[in-house]
Amino acid sequence: MEYVSTRGGAGAVDFEGALFSGYAPDGGLFMPQRIPSLDWDTLRRWSRLPYRELVKELCSLFITAELVPPSTLNDLIDRAFSRFRHKDVVHLSRLKDGLNVLELWHGVTYAFKDLSLSCTGQFLQYFLEKKKQHVTILCAPSLDTTPLPMVEIVVPTGGGGNITAGCIAQKMGLPIQLVAVVNSNDIIHRTVQHGDFSLSESVKATLASAMDIQEPYNMERILWLLLGSDSRLTKMLMERFSVSKSLKLPEDLHRKLSETLRSCSASDEDIVRAMQRCWEENRYLLCPHSAVAAHYHYSQPNSVPRCCLAPASAAKFQDALLRAGLVPQLPPEITALRAMETRSTPLERGQDWAQALREQIEAMARRWAIAGQGVTQT
């Protein structure tokens, strides 16, 4: 399995190369050169697997055994999920009125990115240890003749990573319908509905703050998939967007996108109402991002089973809960943060904040390493 740039101007790399590269050298994004196709027997077998075993099966399709031996891959995945609070890693809550909420937030930071970044950290450490190297990482928060039943997956969408994964899963053969739900920053909704991939004048501050994104960079991956891996056309469209910050999708491409995705936009008022209704009917607290998905569920009839993704714990969004007249339920880990010392490092105008942050992290890592060796640092 090799990975290629969506813009076609960089050589193919293996999983390790893509992992350490971030953006491709030509400005594009890495994608698998070939999307594996799954047969019904495999899908049926996988449907019975626990989450971590499913991750192992999926990873084995995209990471060669020569690069990471199967036994090592299994150990890395087990280690990645060892700190999750729920035994199943993810948990499906079945609520009233057919509302099914898939909780993706049982990791250490109470957010969905723990699922991917826990694995990413293990893979980075594995490759770095082999090379006897280390890096500093800065992270920022922007799925027969008796086939499996179709399921509609409602995905709260900001940068577009999860909805892109859904598109890849569709292409692999998973019988799902995808809905990209956004807040008032609705560029993806406008693109799906009208083919209008254009920036708004500004980003609106909303209750679903992690989705306050003006430019969803993963749309490039989705367009590349829908264009049949046509890197030349993808590059042309994205360069046009980069210059004008406005792009009208070609008619055929817009048609393919609207056939692949449904979409919905929710206002802050919609978010509050969904949070209130879910609490009144279920005594279940939704975070504002999960409430965007619940708003779609409450406003749209469904003919197939529906699953709404919940990317974060409601405990992380106390202001939004209070806005909805609800009382936050704070776990001890979050309550403890209030008692911790707050420290800051002032920066001079024009100072490289990324370099300053990197130096702070590296200094902290050195202190931890010394402490771990039983040495007192003065």
N, C-alpha and C positions, 0 to 999 in steps of 0.2 A: 504494500500500500504506500503510495507516494502522494504528496500534497502539492498542488499547483496554485499559482496566483490567479485571482479572478480577472486580472488584466493581462495575463499572458506574457509579461516581460521579464519573468524570473524563472530560473531553472527549478525543476521539481526537487523536493526535499522529502526526507522521511519524517516520521512522527517527531523525533527528537529535534530535527531542524525546524519544523513548524512551531514546536513548543517554545523554543528559545528565540524565535524571530519576531513574534508579534506581527506587525505589518510586514508584507512582502517587500523586497527591495524596490519594486516598481510602484509602490504605493497601494497595491491591491491587498486583498485578504486571502489567506490560504484556505483552500477547500480540498477535500479528498478528490484525487484524480478520477476515482471510480466509486460510485455509490453502490454498495452491495445490495443485492436483491434477495429478500427473504421469502421462502416458500411457506405454505400454510402449515405444514407440519412443524417447522421451526417456530412460527408465531404461536401456535397452540402450545407447544412445549414451553416457550418463554413466558406465556401468560400465567403459568403456574409458579414461576420462580419468585423467591424473595428479591427485594430490590437490589441488594448488594450482589447477588448471583447474576441478576440481569445485567448489571453494570459490567461484570467480568466478561459475560458473553459478548456484549457490545464492544468493549474495548479490544477483545481479541480479534475483531474484524478490522480494526483500524490501526492496531499496533502489531507488527510482525513478531513472531516468536523468536526470531534471530535478534531483534532489538531488545525485547523484554521477555525472558522465558516465562511460560505459562505459570509455573509455581511462584515465580517472583511477582508476576502480575497479580495473582490472587492475594498474595501477602500485602502488596501495596494497597489494593482496594480495601481489604479488611482493616488495615491500619488507618486508611483515610476516614472510614466511617466509625471508628472505635469510640469517638467522643460524642457521637450523636445521642441525644437524650431518649429518643424513642427506639425501641428494639427493632422496629421495622424500617428505620431511617426516615422514610416518608410514611404518612398516615392519611387514610381517606376517611373523612367524617361525612356520614350520610345524614342530612338534615331534612327538615320538612319541605314540602312543595318541590320535591325532586332536586333540591340543591345539594350537590356533592362537592365537597371542598377537599382538594388534595393539598395537605399541609407539607410544604417544602422547607419549613423553617425550624427543624429540630436540631440544627447544628449549633456550634458554639456562639455564633453571632445572631442567632434567631432570624436568619435570612436565607433565601434560596441559594445564594451564591456559595454557601458552605458546601453544597453538594458537589459543585464542579471544582471549586478552589481547593477543597480538601484533597481531591485526587490530583489536581495540578501540582500542589505542594509535594506530594509523595513522588510523582514522576520527576519533578525538578531535582529533588534530593537524590533520587536514585542515579540519575545521569551525572550530577555534579560529583557525587561520591566516587563514581567510576573514574572521573577525570581528576579527582582531588582538587576541585575548584569550589568557589562559593560565589553567589551573586546576592545583590540586594534587590528585593522586589517591592515596587510601589503599586498598591491596588486601589482602584477607585470604583465604587458602585455605579454606572450609567447604567419521543414517545413511541381447497377441499370442496369439497362440495357441501361441506357444512362450515362455511367461513365464520371467522370471529365476528361478533356484532360490531356495526359501526358505532363509534363514540365521538361525540363532539367535545373538543378540548378548547376551553376558553382561557386565553393566555393574556394576563396583564402585560402590556408591552411598552417598553421605553426605548432602549437601544436596539431591541429586536433579536437578542441572542436566543431566547427560548423559542420564539416563533420560528426562527431559522432552523433550530433543532427539530421542530415539529415538521417543517417542510422536508427535511432530510428523511425523517421517519416515514412520512408519506411516500417519498420516492423509493424507500426500501421495501414498501409493501404494507405498512401498518394501516389498517382500515380506520382512519380518523378524519374528521372534519375539523378544520382549524378556524378559530375566531380570534383576531387580534383586537383587544380592547385597550383603549387609551384614555387619557384624561383630556383636558382642554387643549393640551399640546398635541394636535391631531394630525400631524403630517402623514403618518401611516394610514390613518382612516381616510384622509383625502386622497391618498395614492390609490388605495383599494377601490374606493367609490368612484373617483373621477379621473384617475391616472395623473393626478396633480402632485408630483413629488417636488414641492417647493417650500422653502423656509417661510415661516411667519416673520413678522417684523421683530418679535421678541419672544422669549420664553415666558410663559405665564406661571406664576407661583401657585401651586395647587396643594390640596390636602395629600394627594398621592405624589409626594415630593420626589421620590426616586424615579418617577416616570416623567419628570419635568425636563424633557430632552427635545432639543430643536432638530437635531440631525441624527437620525437612527442609522449608524454606520453599517449595521448588519443587513440593511436593505440591499446593499451591493451583492451580498452572498445570495439572497433570494432571487434577485434579478438574474444573476449568473446561472442559477439552477434552471430558472424558467426559460432562459435563452439557450438551453441545451449546451451549457459550458462554452458558449461563444465568447471567448475572452476579448476578441477584437471589438465586438459591439458593446460589451460591458464597459470596456475602457473608454470608448467614445462617449457613451452616455454619462459615465461618472465624471469624465473630464468636462463635459458640457455643464453638468450640475455644479462642479467645483468652481467654474468661472462665473456663472450667472446665479447660482443658488436657486435655480428654478429649472424644472424639467417636466415636460409633457411626455408621458410614456407613449411609445408607438402603439397604435391601436391593437395590434396582435398581442403585444406584451401585456397591455392592460387587461385584455380579455383573459389571458392565462393567469394573471395575478388574481383577478376577481373570481376565477373558477377555483383557485387554490385556497384563498382566504376570504372569510367574511370579516367584517369589522364593525366597531361601535365606539362612540366617544361618550364619556360621562363627565358631567360638570361636578363641581364640588357639592352642589345641592343633591345631585343624583347619588353621589358617594355617601353623603350623610343619611339619606333615606334608606339606602341599602344596608348600611350598618345598623340603623335603628330597627328595620324590619327583621334582619337576621337575629338580633338580640331578642326582640319581642317574641318571635316564633320559636326560637331554639335555645335562648340563653347562651348564645355563642358569639364571641367577639371577633369581628373581622378587622384586619388592618385596612387602611384606606385603599391600598392597591388591590387587595383581595375583593374589596367592596366594588371596585370597578367591574370585576368579573361578575359579581353577584348582581349588580345593576343590569347587566346584559341578560342574565338568567331570569330576573324578575320581569323584564320588559319584553322578552322574546319567547314565544311558544317554541317548544322543541318536540320533534318527532322521533328523535333517537336519544339514548342515554347521554347525559351531559356531565362533564367534569370541569369544575372551575379551579384553576391553579391559585394557591394561596402562597405568595412569595415571601411573606414576612409575618412575624408574630404581631398581634395587635399591641402587645406590651411595649413595642418600640415607638408607638405613635400616640402618646398620651394626649397631646393637644387635639388631635383629630377625634379621639374618643370623647373628650370633654366637649368638643364642638357638637357632637351628636348627642350630648346629654347622657353619656355612658360613663361608668366608673372603671378606670384601668385596673387590671389584675396583674400586679408586677411580680415576676419571679425573683427569688433572692439574688440571682446574679446581676440583674438590672438594678435592683434596689441598692446593692453594694456599691455600684458605680458612683452614687451620690456622695458617699463618704470618702471617696478616693481623692487624693491630692491632685489639683489641676496645675499643670505647668505649661509655660509658653516660652518661646524663643523669638523675640522681635527680629524682624528682617529689615535691612536697609532697602530703600527704594532701588529697584533694578536688580536686587540680589537674586541669584538663581535659587528659587525655593525648592526645586527638586533635588539639587545638590545638597542644600542645607538639610533637607529631610533625610536624605540618604546618609549623610554623616551622623545625624542623630541616631538613626536606626543601627548603623554599624557600631557606634559607641555603646549603645545599649546591648547589642549582641555580644560585644567584648566583655562587658560587665557581667552578663549572664554566664558566659563561658568561664570567666574567672571564678564566679560564685559556685558554679557547678564543680569546679576542681577543688573547692574547699579553701580558696585563697581569699583573704580579706583585702579589699581595695580601699585605699585611703585617698 
